[in-house]
């Protein structure tokens, strides 16, 4: 098919007929398009139409037809004929990014999807300049263009969340990071600054926040397999700005309140709740306590609502790591007070119904260490545990901690949860980091504070016993089972301390 006005006119007429509600008109038109799509220049005629046609309906129809054509034909199947000639493939890749970014949003979405389909097959080996072309558009200052780039990048990179871990995959991710991580970080900072500049412009804020949501999705995709060195080095920049978004109180955005709403949606989703915990854990770890004071209660209420409505093994494991990290950073008494501030005796219910019976399900060395240090604080630095009705839970909590140290992990999953992915817990380590980065030190948020959690427990119990002589040995000897008591005596001996 020649790239001629006559062919463009013919194609326009048949595209119009494909929209006709009468099957007698629509189906022959569809059959005609199927019969000619194997011809050279057919996809280029479609791209020319969606660029130059004066009829918006035809432009949209051409974009949808083009995307579906790419979806059906781009992949090259071994031992089968190539459905798109090489000249057309080269021309499509040379023009589609510019065309996508200069099109209205409705068409931009279709072409972005087409780029994603092509990228899955050709990027990076057969389309090495794709990232450079996209990154260069960040300099345009036009957020219609920038959002087009971000949307396309998200379509390309979101598969990193689901691909099997391999050296080939990490090689591709590293190539993407080398080209994309710094420009994305600079764009993130610049967009945050523009939100301040345009704080009184509702329409501008909506566009900027649509960019920030896409940037957040890209950040998640690029950090999913492991925490890359670039983002590790720039974590303060990202977390400070995420915190700014979480704490934003702009009246113009009340109908779309930014990342707090995103967090609420993540926590409500069985498939994505670990992303919400990842964000929470990062803020707890990196932000000063006073900076999140006004949001703590609301966050815990959302978590309790999810526990009440649809708790899963993955959610419970994530929740246990989060509350123990919270306890480490803000103090055991702060955790007790926020629980009981939501509902009287809530702290006791969490201990009795969640922490004590479920702690054995926590997996991962760093996750277990966080929980061990947090529970040690609850046992030894929370006065209500010694002087109220919560005292009856002190020994069962200690026994559950010793069980976390000494018993096998409880990896049982209820039958109804077998189709929920429980591997993507909000960890400080991943299976892939052990595979590909065996020599890289994993991130441990309590590493400088506590080296050996068993020794730390023994030392903390000794300190508690000096403050209330006689009580700790009495509770331990009368209520702890014999095996757990034997383990505890070993910890005390290793730490060279006694209970007074």
C-alpha positions in Angstrom: 0.0 0.0 0.0 1.4 3.3 -1.0 1.5 6.3 1.4 -0.9 8.2 -0.8 -3.9 10.5 -0.3 -6.1 8.0 -2.1 -5.2 5.2 0.3 -5.6 7.6 3.3 -9.1 8.4 2.0 -10.0 4.7 1.5 -8.8 3.9 5.0 -10.8 6.8 6.4 -14.0 5.5 4.8 -13.5 1.9 6.1 -12.6 3.1 9.6 -15.9 5.1 9.6 -17.8 2.0 8.6 -16.3 0.0 11.5 -18.2 2.4 13.8 -21.5 1.8 12.1 -24.1 0.1 14.4 -25.4 -1.9 11.4 -23.5 -5.2 11.2 -24.1 -5.4 7.5 -22.0 -2.3 7.1 -19.5 -2.8 10.0 -18.4 -6.4 9.5 -17.4 -6.1 5.8 -15.3 -3.0 6.8 -13.6 -5.0 9.6 -12.9 -7.8 7.2 -11.4 -5.4 4.7 -9.0 -4.0 7.2 -8.0 -7.5 8.3 -7.3 -8.3 4.7 -4.9 -5.4 4.1 -3.1 -5.2 7.5 -0.3 -7.5 6.2 0.6 -5.0 3.5 3.7 -2.8 3.8 2.9 0.8 5.0 -0.5 -0.2 6.5 0.5 0.8 10.1 2.2 4.0 8.7 -1.1 5.0 7.0 -2.9 4.6 10.3 -0.2 6.8 12.1 -0.5 9.4 9.3 -4.3 9.4 9.7 -4.3 9.9 13.5 -1.7 12.7 13.0 -3.3 14.6 10.1 -7.0 13.8 10.0 -9.3 16.7 10.7 -11.9 14.3 12.1 -11.3 13.6 15.8 -13.4 10.5 15.7 -11.3 9.1 12.9 -8.1 10.0 14.8 -9.3 8.1 17.9 -10.5 5.2 15.8 -7.1 5.0 13.9 -5.2 5.0 17.2 -7.3 2.1 18.6 -6.9 0.2 15.4 -3.2 0.8 15.4 -2.8 -0.4 19.0 -4.8 -3.6 18.3 -2.7 -4.1 15.1 0.5 -3.9 17.2 -0.9 -6.2 19.8 -1.7 -8.9 17.2 1.3 -8.6 15.0 4.4 -7.2 16.6 5.7 -10.3 18.3 8.0 -12.4 16.0 7.1 -16.1 16.5 9.9 -18.5 15.7 9.3 -20.6 12.5 6.4 -18.3 11.5 6.4 -15.4 8.9 7.1 -11.9 10.1 3.8 -10.1 10.1 5.3 -6.6 9.9 8.1 -5.8 7.5 11.3 -4.5 8.9 11.0 -1.1 7.2 7.7 -0.5 8.9 9.1 -1.6 12.3 11.9 0.9 12.0 9.6 3.7 10.9 7.1 3.0 13.7 9.8 3.1 16.4 11.3 6.3 14.9 8.1 8.2 15.0 5.8 6.8 17.6 7.2 8.5 20.8 7.0 12.0 19.2 3.5 11.3 17.9 2.3 10.0 21.2 3.6 13.0 23.1 2.1 15.5 20.7 -1.4 13.9 20.6 -4.4 14.6 22.8 -4.7 12.5 25.9 -7.3 10.0 24.5 -4.9 9.2 21.6 -1.8 9.4 23.8 -3.2 6.6 25.9 -3.6 4.3 22.9 -0.1 5.0 21.6 1.4 4.7 25.0 0.0 1.2 25.2 1.4 0.4 21.8 4.8 1.6 22.9 4.6 -0.6 25.9 3.7 -3.7 23.7 6.6 -2.9 21.4 8.9 -2.3 24.3 8.2 -5.7 25.9 9.5 -7.3 22.7 12.2 -4.9 21.5 13.5 -3.0 24.6 16.4 -2.6 25.2 18.3 -4.6 22.6 16.2 -3.6 19.5 15.2 -0.2 20.8 18.2 1.2 22.6 17.4 4.9 22.1 13.8 4.6 23.6 14.8 5.8 27.1 17.0 8.6 25.9 14.2 9.9 23.7 11.7 9.8 26.6 14.0 11.3 29.2 14.9 14.2 27.0 11.2 15.1 27.0 11.3 15.8 30.8 13.0 19.1 29.8 10.0 20.3 27.9 8.3 21.8 31.0 5.0 20.7 29.4 3.2 18.4 31.8 1.0 17.0 29.0 4.2 15.7 27.5 5.8 14.8 30.8 2.8 12.8 31.9 2.8 11.0 28.5 6.4 9.9 29.2 5.6 8.9 32.8 2.5 6.9 31.7 4.5 5.1 29.0 7.4 4.4 31.4 5.0 3.0 33.9 3.5 0.7 31.2 7.1 -0.5 30.4 8.5 -0.9 33.9 5.5 -2.2 35.9 6.3 -5.7 34.7 9.4 -5.6 37.0 7.0 -6.2 39.8 5.9 -9.5 38.4 8.9 -10.9 36.4 10.8 -13.9 37.6 14.0 -12.9 39.2 17.0 -13.4 37.0 20.4 -11.8 36.1 19.0 -10.9 32.7 16.2 -9.0 34.3 18.5 -7.2 36.7 20.8 -6.3 33.7 17.8 -4.6 32.1 16.8 -2.8 35.3 20.3 -1.5 35.8 20.3 -0.1 32.2 17.0 1.6 33.0 18.3 2.9 36.3 21.5 4.4 34.7 19.4 6.3 32.2 16.2 7.1 34.2 16.8 7.2 38.0 18.5 10.6 38.2 16.1 12.4 35.8 13.1 10.9 37.6 14.5 12.1 40.9 15.1 15.6 39.6 11.6 15.6 38.1 10.2 14.5 41.4 11.9 17.4 43.3 10.9 19.9 40.6 7.3 18.8 40.7 7.1 19.0 44.5 8.5 22.6 44.2 5.9 23.5 41.6 3.2 22.3 44.0 4.3 25.0 46.4 4.5 27.6 43.6 1.0 26.8 42.4 -0.6 26.1 45.9 -3.6 28.3 45.1 -4.2 27.0 41.6 -6.5 23.9 41.7 -6.3 23.0 38.0 -2.5 23.2 38.1 -2.3 21.1 41.3 -4.5 18.3 39.7 -2.1 18.0 36.8 1.0 18.1 39.1 -0.5 15.4 41.4 -1.3 13.2 38.4 2.4 13.4 37.7 3.4 12.7 41.3 1.2 9.6 41.4 2.8 8.3 38.2 6.3 9.1 39.7 5.4 7.2 42.8 4.3 4.2 40.8 7.7 4.3 38.9 9.6 4.6 42.1 7.8 1.4 43.4 8.5 -0.5 40.1 12.2 0.4 40.0 12.7 -0.6 43.7 10.6 -3.8 43.6 13.2 -6.4 42.9 15.7 -4.8 45.3 16.7 -1.4 46.7 19.1 -0.1 44.0 22.2 1.8 45.2 21.1 5.0 43.5 17.8 5.1 45.5 19.6 4.0 48.7 21.9 7.0 48.3 18.9 9.3 47.6 16.5 7.8 50.1 16.4 11.0 52.2 15.3 13.0 49.2 12.5 10.6 48.3 11.3 10.0 51.8 11.3 13.7 52.8 9.2 14.5 49.7 6.9 11.5 50.2 6.4 12.8 53.8 5.6 16.3 52.4 2.9 14.7 50.2 1.5 12.7 53.1 1.2 15.7 55.3 -0.1 18.1 52.7 -3.1 20.0 53.9 -4.2 22.0 50.9 -7.9 22.9 50.9 -7.9 22.8 47.1 -7.1 19.1 47.2 -9.6 18.0 49.7 -11.5 16.0 47.1 -8.2 14.4 46.1 -6.0 14.5 49.2 -2.9 13.1 47.8 -0.9 10.1 49.1 -2.8 9.6 52.3 -5.7 8.6 50.0 -3.4 6.4 48.0 -2.2 4.8 51.3 -5.8 4.1 52.3 -6.5 2.4 48.9 -3.3 0.3 49.2 -4.1 -0.9 52.7 -7.6 -1.8 51.7 -6.2 -4.1 48.9 -5.2 -7.6 49.6 -2.9 -7.6 46.5 -1.2 -4.2 47.3 -1.3 -3.7 51.1 2.4 -4.4 51.4 3.0 -1.3 49.3 1.2 0.7 52.0 3.3 -0.8 54.7 6.5 -0.2 52.8 5.6 3.5 52.7 4.7 3.5 56.4 7.8 1.8 57.5 10.0 4.2 55.5 8.3 7.2 57.1 8.6 5.7 60.6 12.3 5.0 60.0 13.4 8.2 58.4 11.1 11.0 59.7 11.3 12.7 63.1 8.4 11.6 65.4 6.8 15.1 65.7 6.4 15.3 61.9 3.7 12.5 61.8 2.0 13.2 65.2 -1.3 14.4 63.8 -1.6 11.5 61.4 -0.8 8.6 63.7 -4.3 7.9 65.0 -5.9 8.0 61.6 -3.3 5.5 60.2 -3.9 3.1 63.0 -7.7 3.4 62.6 -7.3 2.4 58.9 -5.2 -0.5 59.9 -7.6 -1.8 62.5 -10.5 -1.4 60.0 -8.7 -3.7 57.6 -7.9 -6.2 60.4 -11.5 -6.3 61.3 -12.9 -6.6 57.8 -10.4 -8.9 55.9 -7.2 -9.8 57.6 -4.8 -12.1 55.7 -1.6 -13.8 56.7 0.4 -11.3 54.6 -1.4 -8.4 56.3 -0.8 -9.7 59.8 2.9 -10.3 59.1 3.2 -6.8 57.7 1.2 -5.3 60.6 3.5 -7.0 63.2 6.6 -5.7 61.6 5.1 -2.2 61.4 3.9 -1.9 65.0 7.2 -3.2 66.4 9.2 -0.8 64.3 6.8 1.9 65.6 7.5 0.7 69.2 11.3 0.9 68.6 11.2 4.4 67.1 8.5 6.0 69.3 8.6 3.9 72.5 6.5 1.1 74.0 4.4 3.5 76.1 3.5 5.5 72.9 2.3 2.3 71.2 0.1 1.4 74.3 -1.3 4.9 74.5 -2.3 5.2 70.9 -4.0 1.8 70.9 -6.0 2.5 74.1 -6.7 6.1 72.8 -8.6 4.5 69.8 -10.6 2.2 72.1 -10.2 1.3 75.8 -8.3 -2.0 76.4 -7.4 -2.2 72.6 -3.7 -2.7 73.6 -4.6 -5.8 75.5 -6.7 -7.1 72.6 -3.8 -6.6 70.1 -1.4 -8.4 72.5 -3.8 -11.3 73.1 -5.3 -11.8 69.7 -2.5 -10.8 67.3 1.0 -10.4 68.7 1.1 -13.4 71.0 -0.6 -16.0 68.7 0.7 -14.7 65.4 4.3 -13.6 66.0 5.6 -17.1 64.9 4.5 -16.3 61.3 7.0 -13.4 60.8 9.6 -14.4 58.3 13.0 -12.9 57.4 16.0 -12.3 59.7 15.6 -8.5 59.8 11.8 -8.7 60.2 12.2 -11.1 63.1 14.9 -8.9 64.7 12.6 -5.8 64.5 9.8 -7.8 66.2 12.1 -9.1 68.8 13.4 -5.7 69.8 9.9 -4.2 69.7 8.5 -6.9 72.0 11.4 -6.6 74.3 10.5 -2.9 74.7 6.9 -3.8 75.4 8.1 -6.3 78.1 10.6 -4.0 79.8 9.8 -0.3 79.0 5.9 -0.2 79.2 4.8 0.4 82.9 1.2 -0.7 82.2 2.5 -4.2 81.5 3.7 -4.4 85.1 0.9 -2.5 87.0 -2.5 -3.1 85.3 -4.7 -5.8 84.0 -2.2 -6.1 81.2 0.2 -7.8 83.6 -1.5 -11.2 83.0 -0.2 -11.0 79.4 3.4 -10.3 80.3 4.5 -13.9 80.6 2.6 -15.1 77.5 4.3 -12.3 75.6 7.7 -13.3 76.8 7.0 -16.9 75.9 5.9 -15.9 72.4 9.2 -14.0 72.0 11.3 -16.9 73.1 9.3 -19.0 70.6 10.1 -16.5 67.9 13.8 -17.1 68.7 13.7 -20.8 69.0 10.8 -22.4 67.3 10.4 -23.0 63.5 8.5 -20.4 61.6 4.8 -21.0 61.3 4.3 -20.9 57.5 0.8 -22.4 57.4 -1.7 -20.5 55.2 -5.5 -20.8 55.4 -7.0 -22.6 52.4 -8.8 -19.4 51.3 -5.5 -17.5 51.0 -3.6 -19.8 48.7 -4.2 -17.5 45.8 -3.0 -14.4 47.6 0.7 -13.6 47.0 2.4 -13.5 50.3 6.0 -13.2 49.0 5.9 -9.4 48.6 5.8 -8.5 52.3 7.3 -5.1 53.1 10.7 -6.5 53.8 14.1 -5.1 54.4 15.5 -7.9 52.3 14.2 -10.0 49.3 15.0 -13.4 47.9 16.5 -11.7 44.9 18.9 -9.6 47.0 20.3 -12.9 48.4 20.6 -14.3 44.8 22.2 -11.4 43.0 23.7 -9.4 45.8 25.1 -12.0 48.1 28.0 -9.7 49.1 25.8 -6.7 49.7 24.9 -5.8 53.3 21.2 -5.9 53.9 19.4 -3.0 55.4 18.8 -3.4 59.2 17.0 -0.4 60.8 17.9 -1.5 64.3 21.4 -2.7 63.5 23.3 0.1 65.3 21.0 -0.2 68.4 21.0 -4.0 68.8 23.4 -6.6 67.7 22.1 -9.8 69.3 18.4 -9.6 70.2 18.6 -12.5 72.7 21.4 -10.8 74.6 19.4 -7.5 74.4 16.4 -9.3 75.9 18.5 -10.6 78.8 20.0 -7.2 79.5 16.7 -5.5 79.3 15.1 -8.0 81.7 18.0 -7.5 84.1 17.5 -3.8 84.0 13.7 -4.2 84.6 14.4 -6.5 87.6 16.6 -3.9 89.2 13.8 -1.5 89.1 11.3 -3.9 90.8 13.3 -6.5 92.7 11.7 -9.9 93.0 8.8 -9.5 90.6 10.4 -10.6 87.3 12.0 -13.8 88.7 8.6 -14.6 90.3 6.6 -14.1 87.1 9.2 -16.1 85.1 9.5 -19.0 87.4 5.7 -19.5 88.0 4.3 -19.0 84.5 6.9 -19.7 81.9 7.0 -23.3 80.6 10.1 -25.3 81.4 11.6 -25.3 77.9 11.2 -21.6 77.5 12.7 -21.0 80.9 15.7 -23.1 80.0 16.2 -21.0 76.9 15.9 -17.8 78.9 18.5 -18.9 81.4 20.8 -19.5 78.5 20.3 -15.9 77.3 21.0 -14.6 80.8 24.1 -16.7 81.1 25.4 -15.5 77.7 24.8 -11.9 78.7 26.4 -12.4 82.1 23.4 -11.0 84.0 20.8 -12.3 86.5 17.3 -11.4 87.4 17.1 -9.7 90.8 
